[in-house]
Amino acid sequence: MKPPARQLRLGLPKGSLQDATLQLFARAGWRINVSSRSYFPVIDDPEITCMLVRAQEMARYVETGTLDCGITGRDWVLETAADVTEMAELPYAKQSLAPVRWVLAVPEEADVHSARDLEGKVIATEVVNITRKYLERHGVTARVEFSWGATEVKVPHLADAIVEVTETGSSLRANRLRIVDTVLESRTVFIAHRGAAADPWANEKIGQLLMLLEGAIAAYNKVGIMLNVRRENLDAVLQALPALKNPTISTLSDPDWVALNTIVDEDVVRQIIPKLKAAKAQGIVEYPLNKIVL
């Protein structure tokens, strides 16, 4: 088989976002096989070549053109001040679709209730530049030290406070830490080298990729519902559906019956199906969704 004339060099985040990213690509239609011995996963698209890169380093490699594009957190783009093009926001994280937060945290018993209470103190964090800018906004002078990891265990013995990333806050609570303030909210973003973003072929390939990735994200936590109902009962069935839903209604071979197809949030299906049944709907089928392309 003749190799493709062009290949998009795509950086995938290694670490906490890795599994969620591979699952997202699978839902979007790409299968990526990762070997524990290689930083170059195999993807079933001859026009894409992949490399696993730590999210903290992604923006730097995209900025220099080592990679054409990559997926990382907006926080790391800001932390490294990388000159890259943000192509899209991809609202997914390790555990949920919610943004992650970098928070200022202190021991539960500490007499610290705002950033101003840290004047002259020591703060440990992985995002040194973001933390310094946060302190500047609050007019606070403190020593910010880089933390190589396990930041939660450094207070109160090695630092007075930490700035750490969290989705749920459970790890902080487990280490008896209290959140004082949110320093930054961040989502996952798809970034590109400025040259790649301006290149017609690369820009089109990235656009196709993003269309399907965003479609897969749009389908998170949603399901499809199909059912049949007599026309005389259609209004009652429509009233059982959540507000602002516009189902597709099709005529069946029997003119007295119609088929209805719609998309609803997964967490309300258990309330909707009994109501649909009570409204005399029949043949109700719930099915999973991979993508919703608007």
NUKOL-328416 format. One record per residue (C-alpha): x, y, z; residue number from 0. Coordinates in steps of 0.05 Angstrom, whole numbers. Layout:
NUFI  X  Y  Z  NUM
...
END
This chain:
NUFI  0  0  0  0
NUFI  26  68  -20  1
NUFI  41  112  42  2
NUFI  1  176  49  3
NUFI  32  239  21  4
NUFI  20  276  87  5
NUFI  14  256  159  6
NUFI  -12  298  217  7
NUFI  34  293  277  8
NUFI  -14  289  336  9
NUFI  6  292  409  10
NUFI  -36  252  458  11
NUFI  -32  267  533  12
NUFI  5  215  573  13
NUFI  -16  207  645  14
NUFI  -82  224  679  15
NUFI  -118  244  614  16
NUFI  -92  185  573  17
NUFI  -147  135  584  18
NUFI  -203  186  577  19
NUFI  -171  211  512  20
NUFI  -165  141  482  21
NUFI  -238  127  500  22
NUFI  -259  192  467  23
NUFI  -222  175  403  24
NUFI  -254  106  403  25
NUFI  -324  137  408  26
NUFI  -305  185  352  27
NUFI  -285  127  307  28
NUFI  -210  120  315  29
NUFI  -177  59  346  30
NUFI  -110  73  380  31
NUFI  -66  17  406  32
NUFI  -16  36  460  33
NUFI  44  -6  478  34
NUFI  75  -1  547  35
NUFI  143  -1  513  36
NUFI  131  55  462  37
NUFI  113  128  462  38
NUFI  86  121  391  39
NUFI  15  91  392  40
NUFI  -13  60  329  41
NUFI  -75  92  301  42
NUFI  -120  64  247  43
NUFI  -113  127  203  44
NUFI  -56  129  154  45
NUFI  -59  205  153  46
NUFI  -44  211  228  47
NUFI  17  192  268  48
NUFI  13  195  344  49
NUFI  61  209  401  50
NUFI  48  205  476  51
NUFI  71  268  511  52
NUFI  60  293  582  53
NUFI  6  346  583  54
NUFI  54  392  618  55
NUFI  101  390  558  56
NUFI  51  387  501  57
NUFI  46  461  486  58
NUFI  121  468  481  59
NUFI  128  413  429  60
NUFI  70  441  389  61
NUFI  99  511  393  62
NUFI  166  488  365  63
NUFI  133  447  309  64
NUFI  157  380  335  65
NUFI  83  364  335  66
NUFI  31  393  288  67
NUFI  -23  391  341  68
NUFI  -39  361  409  69
NUFI  -88  355  466  70
NUFI  -71  386  533  71
NUFI  -101  429  588  72
NUFI  -109  504  577  73
NUFI  -73  510  644  74
NUFI  -9  483  614  75
NUFI  -14  529  555  76
NUFI  -19  588  603  77
NUFI  36  560  649  78
NUFI  86  553  592  79
NUFI  62  616  556  80
NUFI  67  576  491  81
NUFI  53  611  426  82
NUFI  3  562  396  83
NUFI  -66  565  363  84
NUFI  -124  539  405  85
NUFI  -168  503  354  86
NUFI  -223  480  401  87
NUFI  -243  468  473  88
NUFI  -257  394  487  89
NUFI  -297  393  552  90
NUFI  -275  327  581  91
NUFI  -228  309  638  92
NUFI  -203  248  675  93
NUFI  -268  235  712  94
NUFI  -322  279  682  95
NUFI  -341  334  633  96
NUFI  -331  388  685  97
NUFI  -270  433  684  98
NUFI  -212  418  730  99
NUFI  -194  470  782  100
NUFI  -127  493  809  101
NUFI  -142  511  880  102
NUFI  -106  544  937  103
NUFI  -108  496  996  104
NUFI  -83  496  1067  105
NUFI  -86  450  1128  106
NUFI  -156  448  1158  107
NUFI  -132  480  1223  108
NUFI  -91  536  1189  109
NUFI  -110  608  1203  110
NUFI  -114  624  1129  111
NUFI  -179  648  1098  112
NUFI  -156  686  1036  113
NUFI  -95  696  992  114
NUFI  -76  757  1033  115
NUFI  -64  713  1094  116
NUFI  -5  681  1057  117
NUFI  38  743  1056  118
NUFI  111  721  1067  119
NUFI  92  647  1067  120
NUFI  114  588  1024  121
NUFI  69  558  971  122
NUFI  85  492  936  123
NUFI  57  479  867  124
NUFI  69  450  798  125
NUFI  42  513  765  126
NUFI  92  565  789  127
NUFI  77  619  737  128
NUFI  1  613  745  129
NUFI  8  618  821  130
NUFI  55  678  818  131
NUFI  6  715  773  132
NUFI  -51  697  820  133
NUFI  -12  726  879  134
NUFI  4  789  839  135
NUFI  -70  800  826  136
NUFI  -82  797  901  137
NUFI  -22  841  918  138
NUFI  11  785  958  139
NUFI  86  771  963  140
NUFI  101  698  978  141
NUFI  153  647  959  142
NUFI  128  599  906  143
NUFI  166  534  902  144
NUFI  160  482  847  145
NUFI  133  415  869  146
NUFI  151  351  833  147
NUFI  89  315  855  148
NUFI  53  290  917  149
NUFI  41  364  933  150
NUFI  -13  348  985  151
NUFI  38  318  1033  152
NUFI  82  380  1034  153
NUFI  38  419  1081  154
NUFI  49  438  1135  155
NUFI  119  410  1140  156
NUFI  151  438  1076  157
NUFI  102  493  1056  158
NUFI  46  535  1086  159
NUFI  -1  524  1028  160
NUFI  -6  489  961  161
NUFI  -38  504  894  162
NUFI  -62  437  867  163
NUFI  -107  411  812  164
NUFI  -172  377  831  165
NUFI  -236  352  799  166
NUFI  -275  330  861  167
NUFI  -233  353  920  168
NUFI  -232  283  949  169
NUFI  -157  277  951  170
NUFI  -150  343  987  171
NUFI  -202  323  1039  172
NUFI  -167  256  1049  173
NUFI  -104  295  1066  174
NUFI  -142  341  1114  175
NUFI  -134  402  1069  176
NUFI  -184  459  1061  177
NUFI  -195  497  997  178
NUFI  -186  572  1006  179
NUFI  -196  597  935  180
NUFI  -199  575  862  181
NUFI  -137  600  826  182
NUFI  -157  577  757  183
NUFI  -209  535  721  184
NUFI  -184  496  661  185
NUFI  -211  452  607  186
NUFI  -178  407  557  187
NUFI  -161  441  492  188
NUFI  -138  420  423  189
NUFI  -79  463  402  190
NUFI  -40  469  337  191
NUFI  26  497  313  192
NUFI  12  564  280  193
NUFI  41  537  215  194
NUFI  -3  476  216  195
NUFI  -65  518  232  196
NUFI  -50  560  170  197
NUFI  -35  500  125  198
NUFI  -97  481  83  199
NUFI  -86  406  86  200
NUFI  -70  404  161  201
NUFI  -125  452  178  202
NUFI  -176  410  140  203
NUFI  -152  345  173  204
NUFI  -155  377  242  205
NUFI  -225  403  227  206
NUFI  -249  333  208  207
NUFI  -218  305  271  208
NUFI  -249  358  316  209
NUFI  -318  350  285  210
NUFI  -320  277  306  211
NUFI  -287  287  374  212
NUFI  -337  342  390  213
NUFI  -393  297  366  214
NUFI  -369  243  413  215
NUFI  -367  292  472  216
NUFI  -437  317  454  217
NUFI  -462  245  460  218
NUFI  -434  235  530  219
NUFI  -489  221  581  220
NUFI  -543  219  528  221
NUFI  -582  161  498  222
NUFI  -631  151  442  223
NUFI  -703  128  451  224
NUFI  -747  96  398  225
NUFI  -820  77  407  226
NUFI  -886  65  372  227
NUFI  -951  98  390  228
NUFI  -1021  105  363  229
NUFI  -1035  174  334  230
NUFI  -1091  184  384  231
NUFI  -1040  177  441  232
NUFI  -984  218  409  233
NUFI  -998  283  448  234
NUFI  -995  246  514  235
NUFI  -929  214  495  236
NUFI  -899  281  473  237
NUFI  -919  312  540  238
NUFI  -881  256  576  239
NUFI  -816  277  542  240
NUFI  -771  331  573  241
NUFI  -784  402  552  242
NUFI  -750  429  489  243
NUFI  -741  360  458  244
NUFI  -759  355  385  245
NUFI  -769  282  367  246
NUFI  -770  254  297  247
NUFI  -839  226  281  248
NUFI  -848  177  223  249
NUFI  -909  145  194  250
NUFI  -913  69  199  251
NUFI  -945  20  149  252
NUFI  -1007  23  193  253
NUFI  -1032  95  185  254
NUFI  -1060  94  256  255
NUFI  -990  87  285  256
NUFI  -927  129  284  257
NUFI  -854  117  305  258
NUFI  -819  167  349  259
NUFI  -744  176  356  260
NUFI  -710  225  403  261
NUFI  -648  238  446  262
NUFI  -651  250  521  263
NUFI  -603  256  580  264
NUFI  -585  187  606  265
NUFI  -599  206  679  266
NUFI  -673  220  666  267
NUFI  -689  158  626  268
NUFI  -712  119  687  269
NUFI  -765  172  700  270
NUFI  -785  180  626  271
NUFI  -796  107  606  272
NUFI  -851  92  658  273
NUFI  -886  157  637  274
NUFI  -882  137  563  275
NUFI  -910  69  580  276
NUFI  -967  101  619  277
NUFI  -981  145  558  278
NUFI  -991  80  519  279
NUFI  -926  80  481  280
NUFI  -903  10  457  281
NUFI  -839  -22  434  282
NUFI  -796  26  474  283
NUFI  -722  18  458  284
NUFI  -665  54  492  285
NUFI  -598  54  455  286
NUFI  -529  83  468  287
NUFI  -498  139  425  288
NUFI  -427  148  401  289
NUFI  -432  215  367  290
NUFI  -480  273  358  291
NUFI  -457  317  301  292
NUFI  -497  382  298  293
END
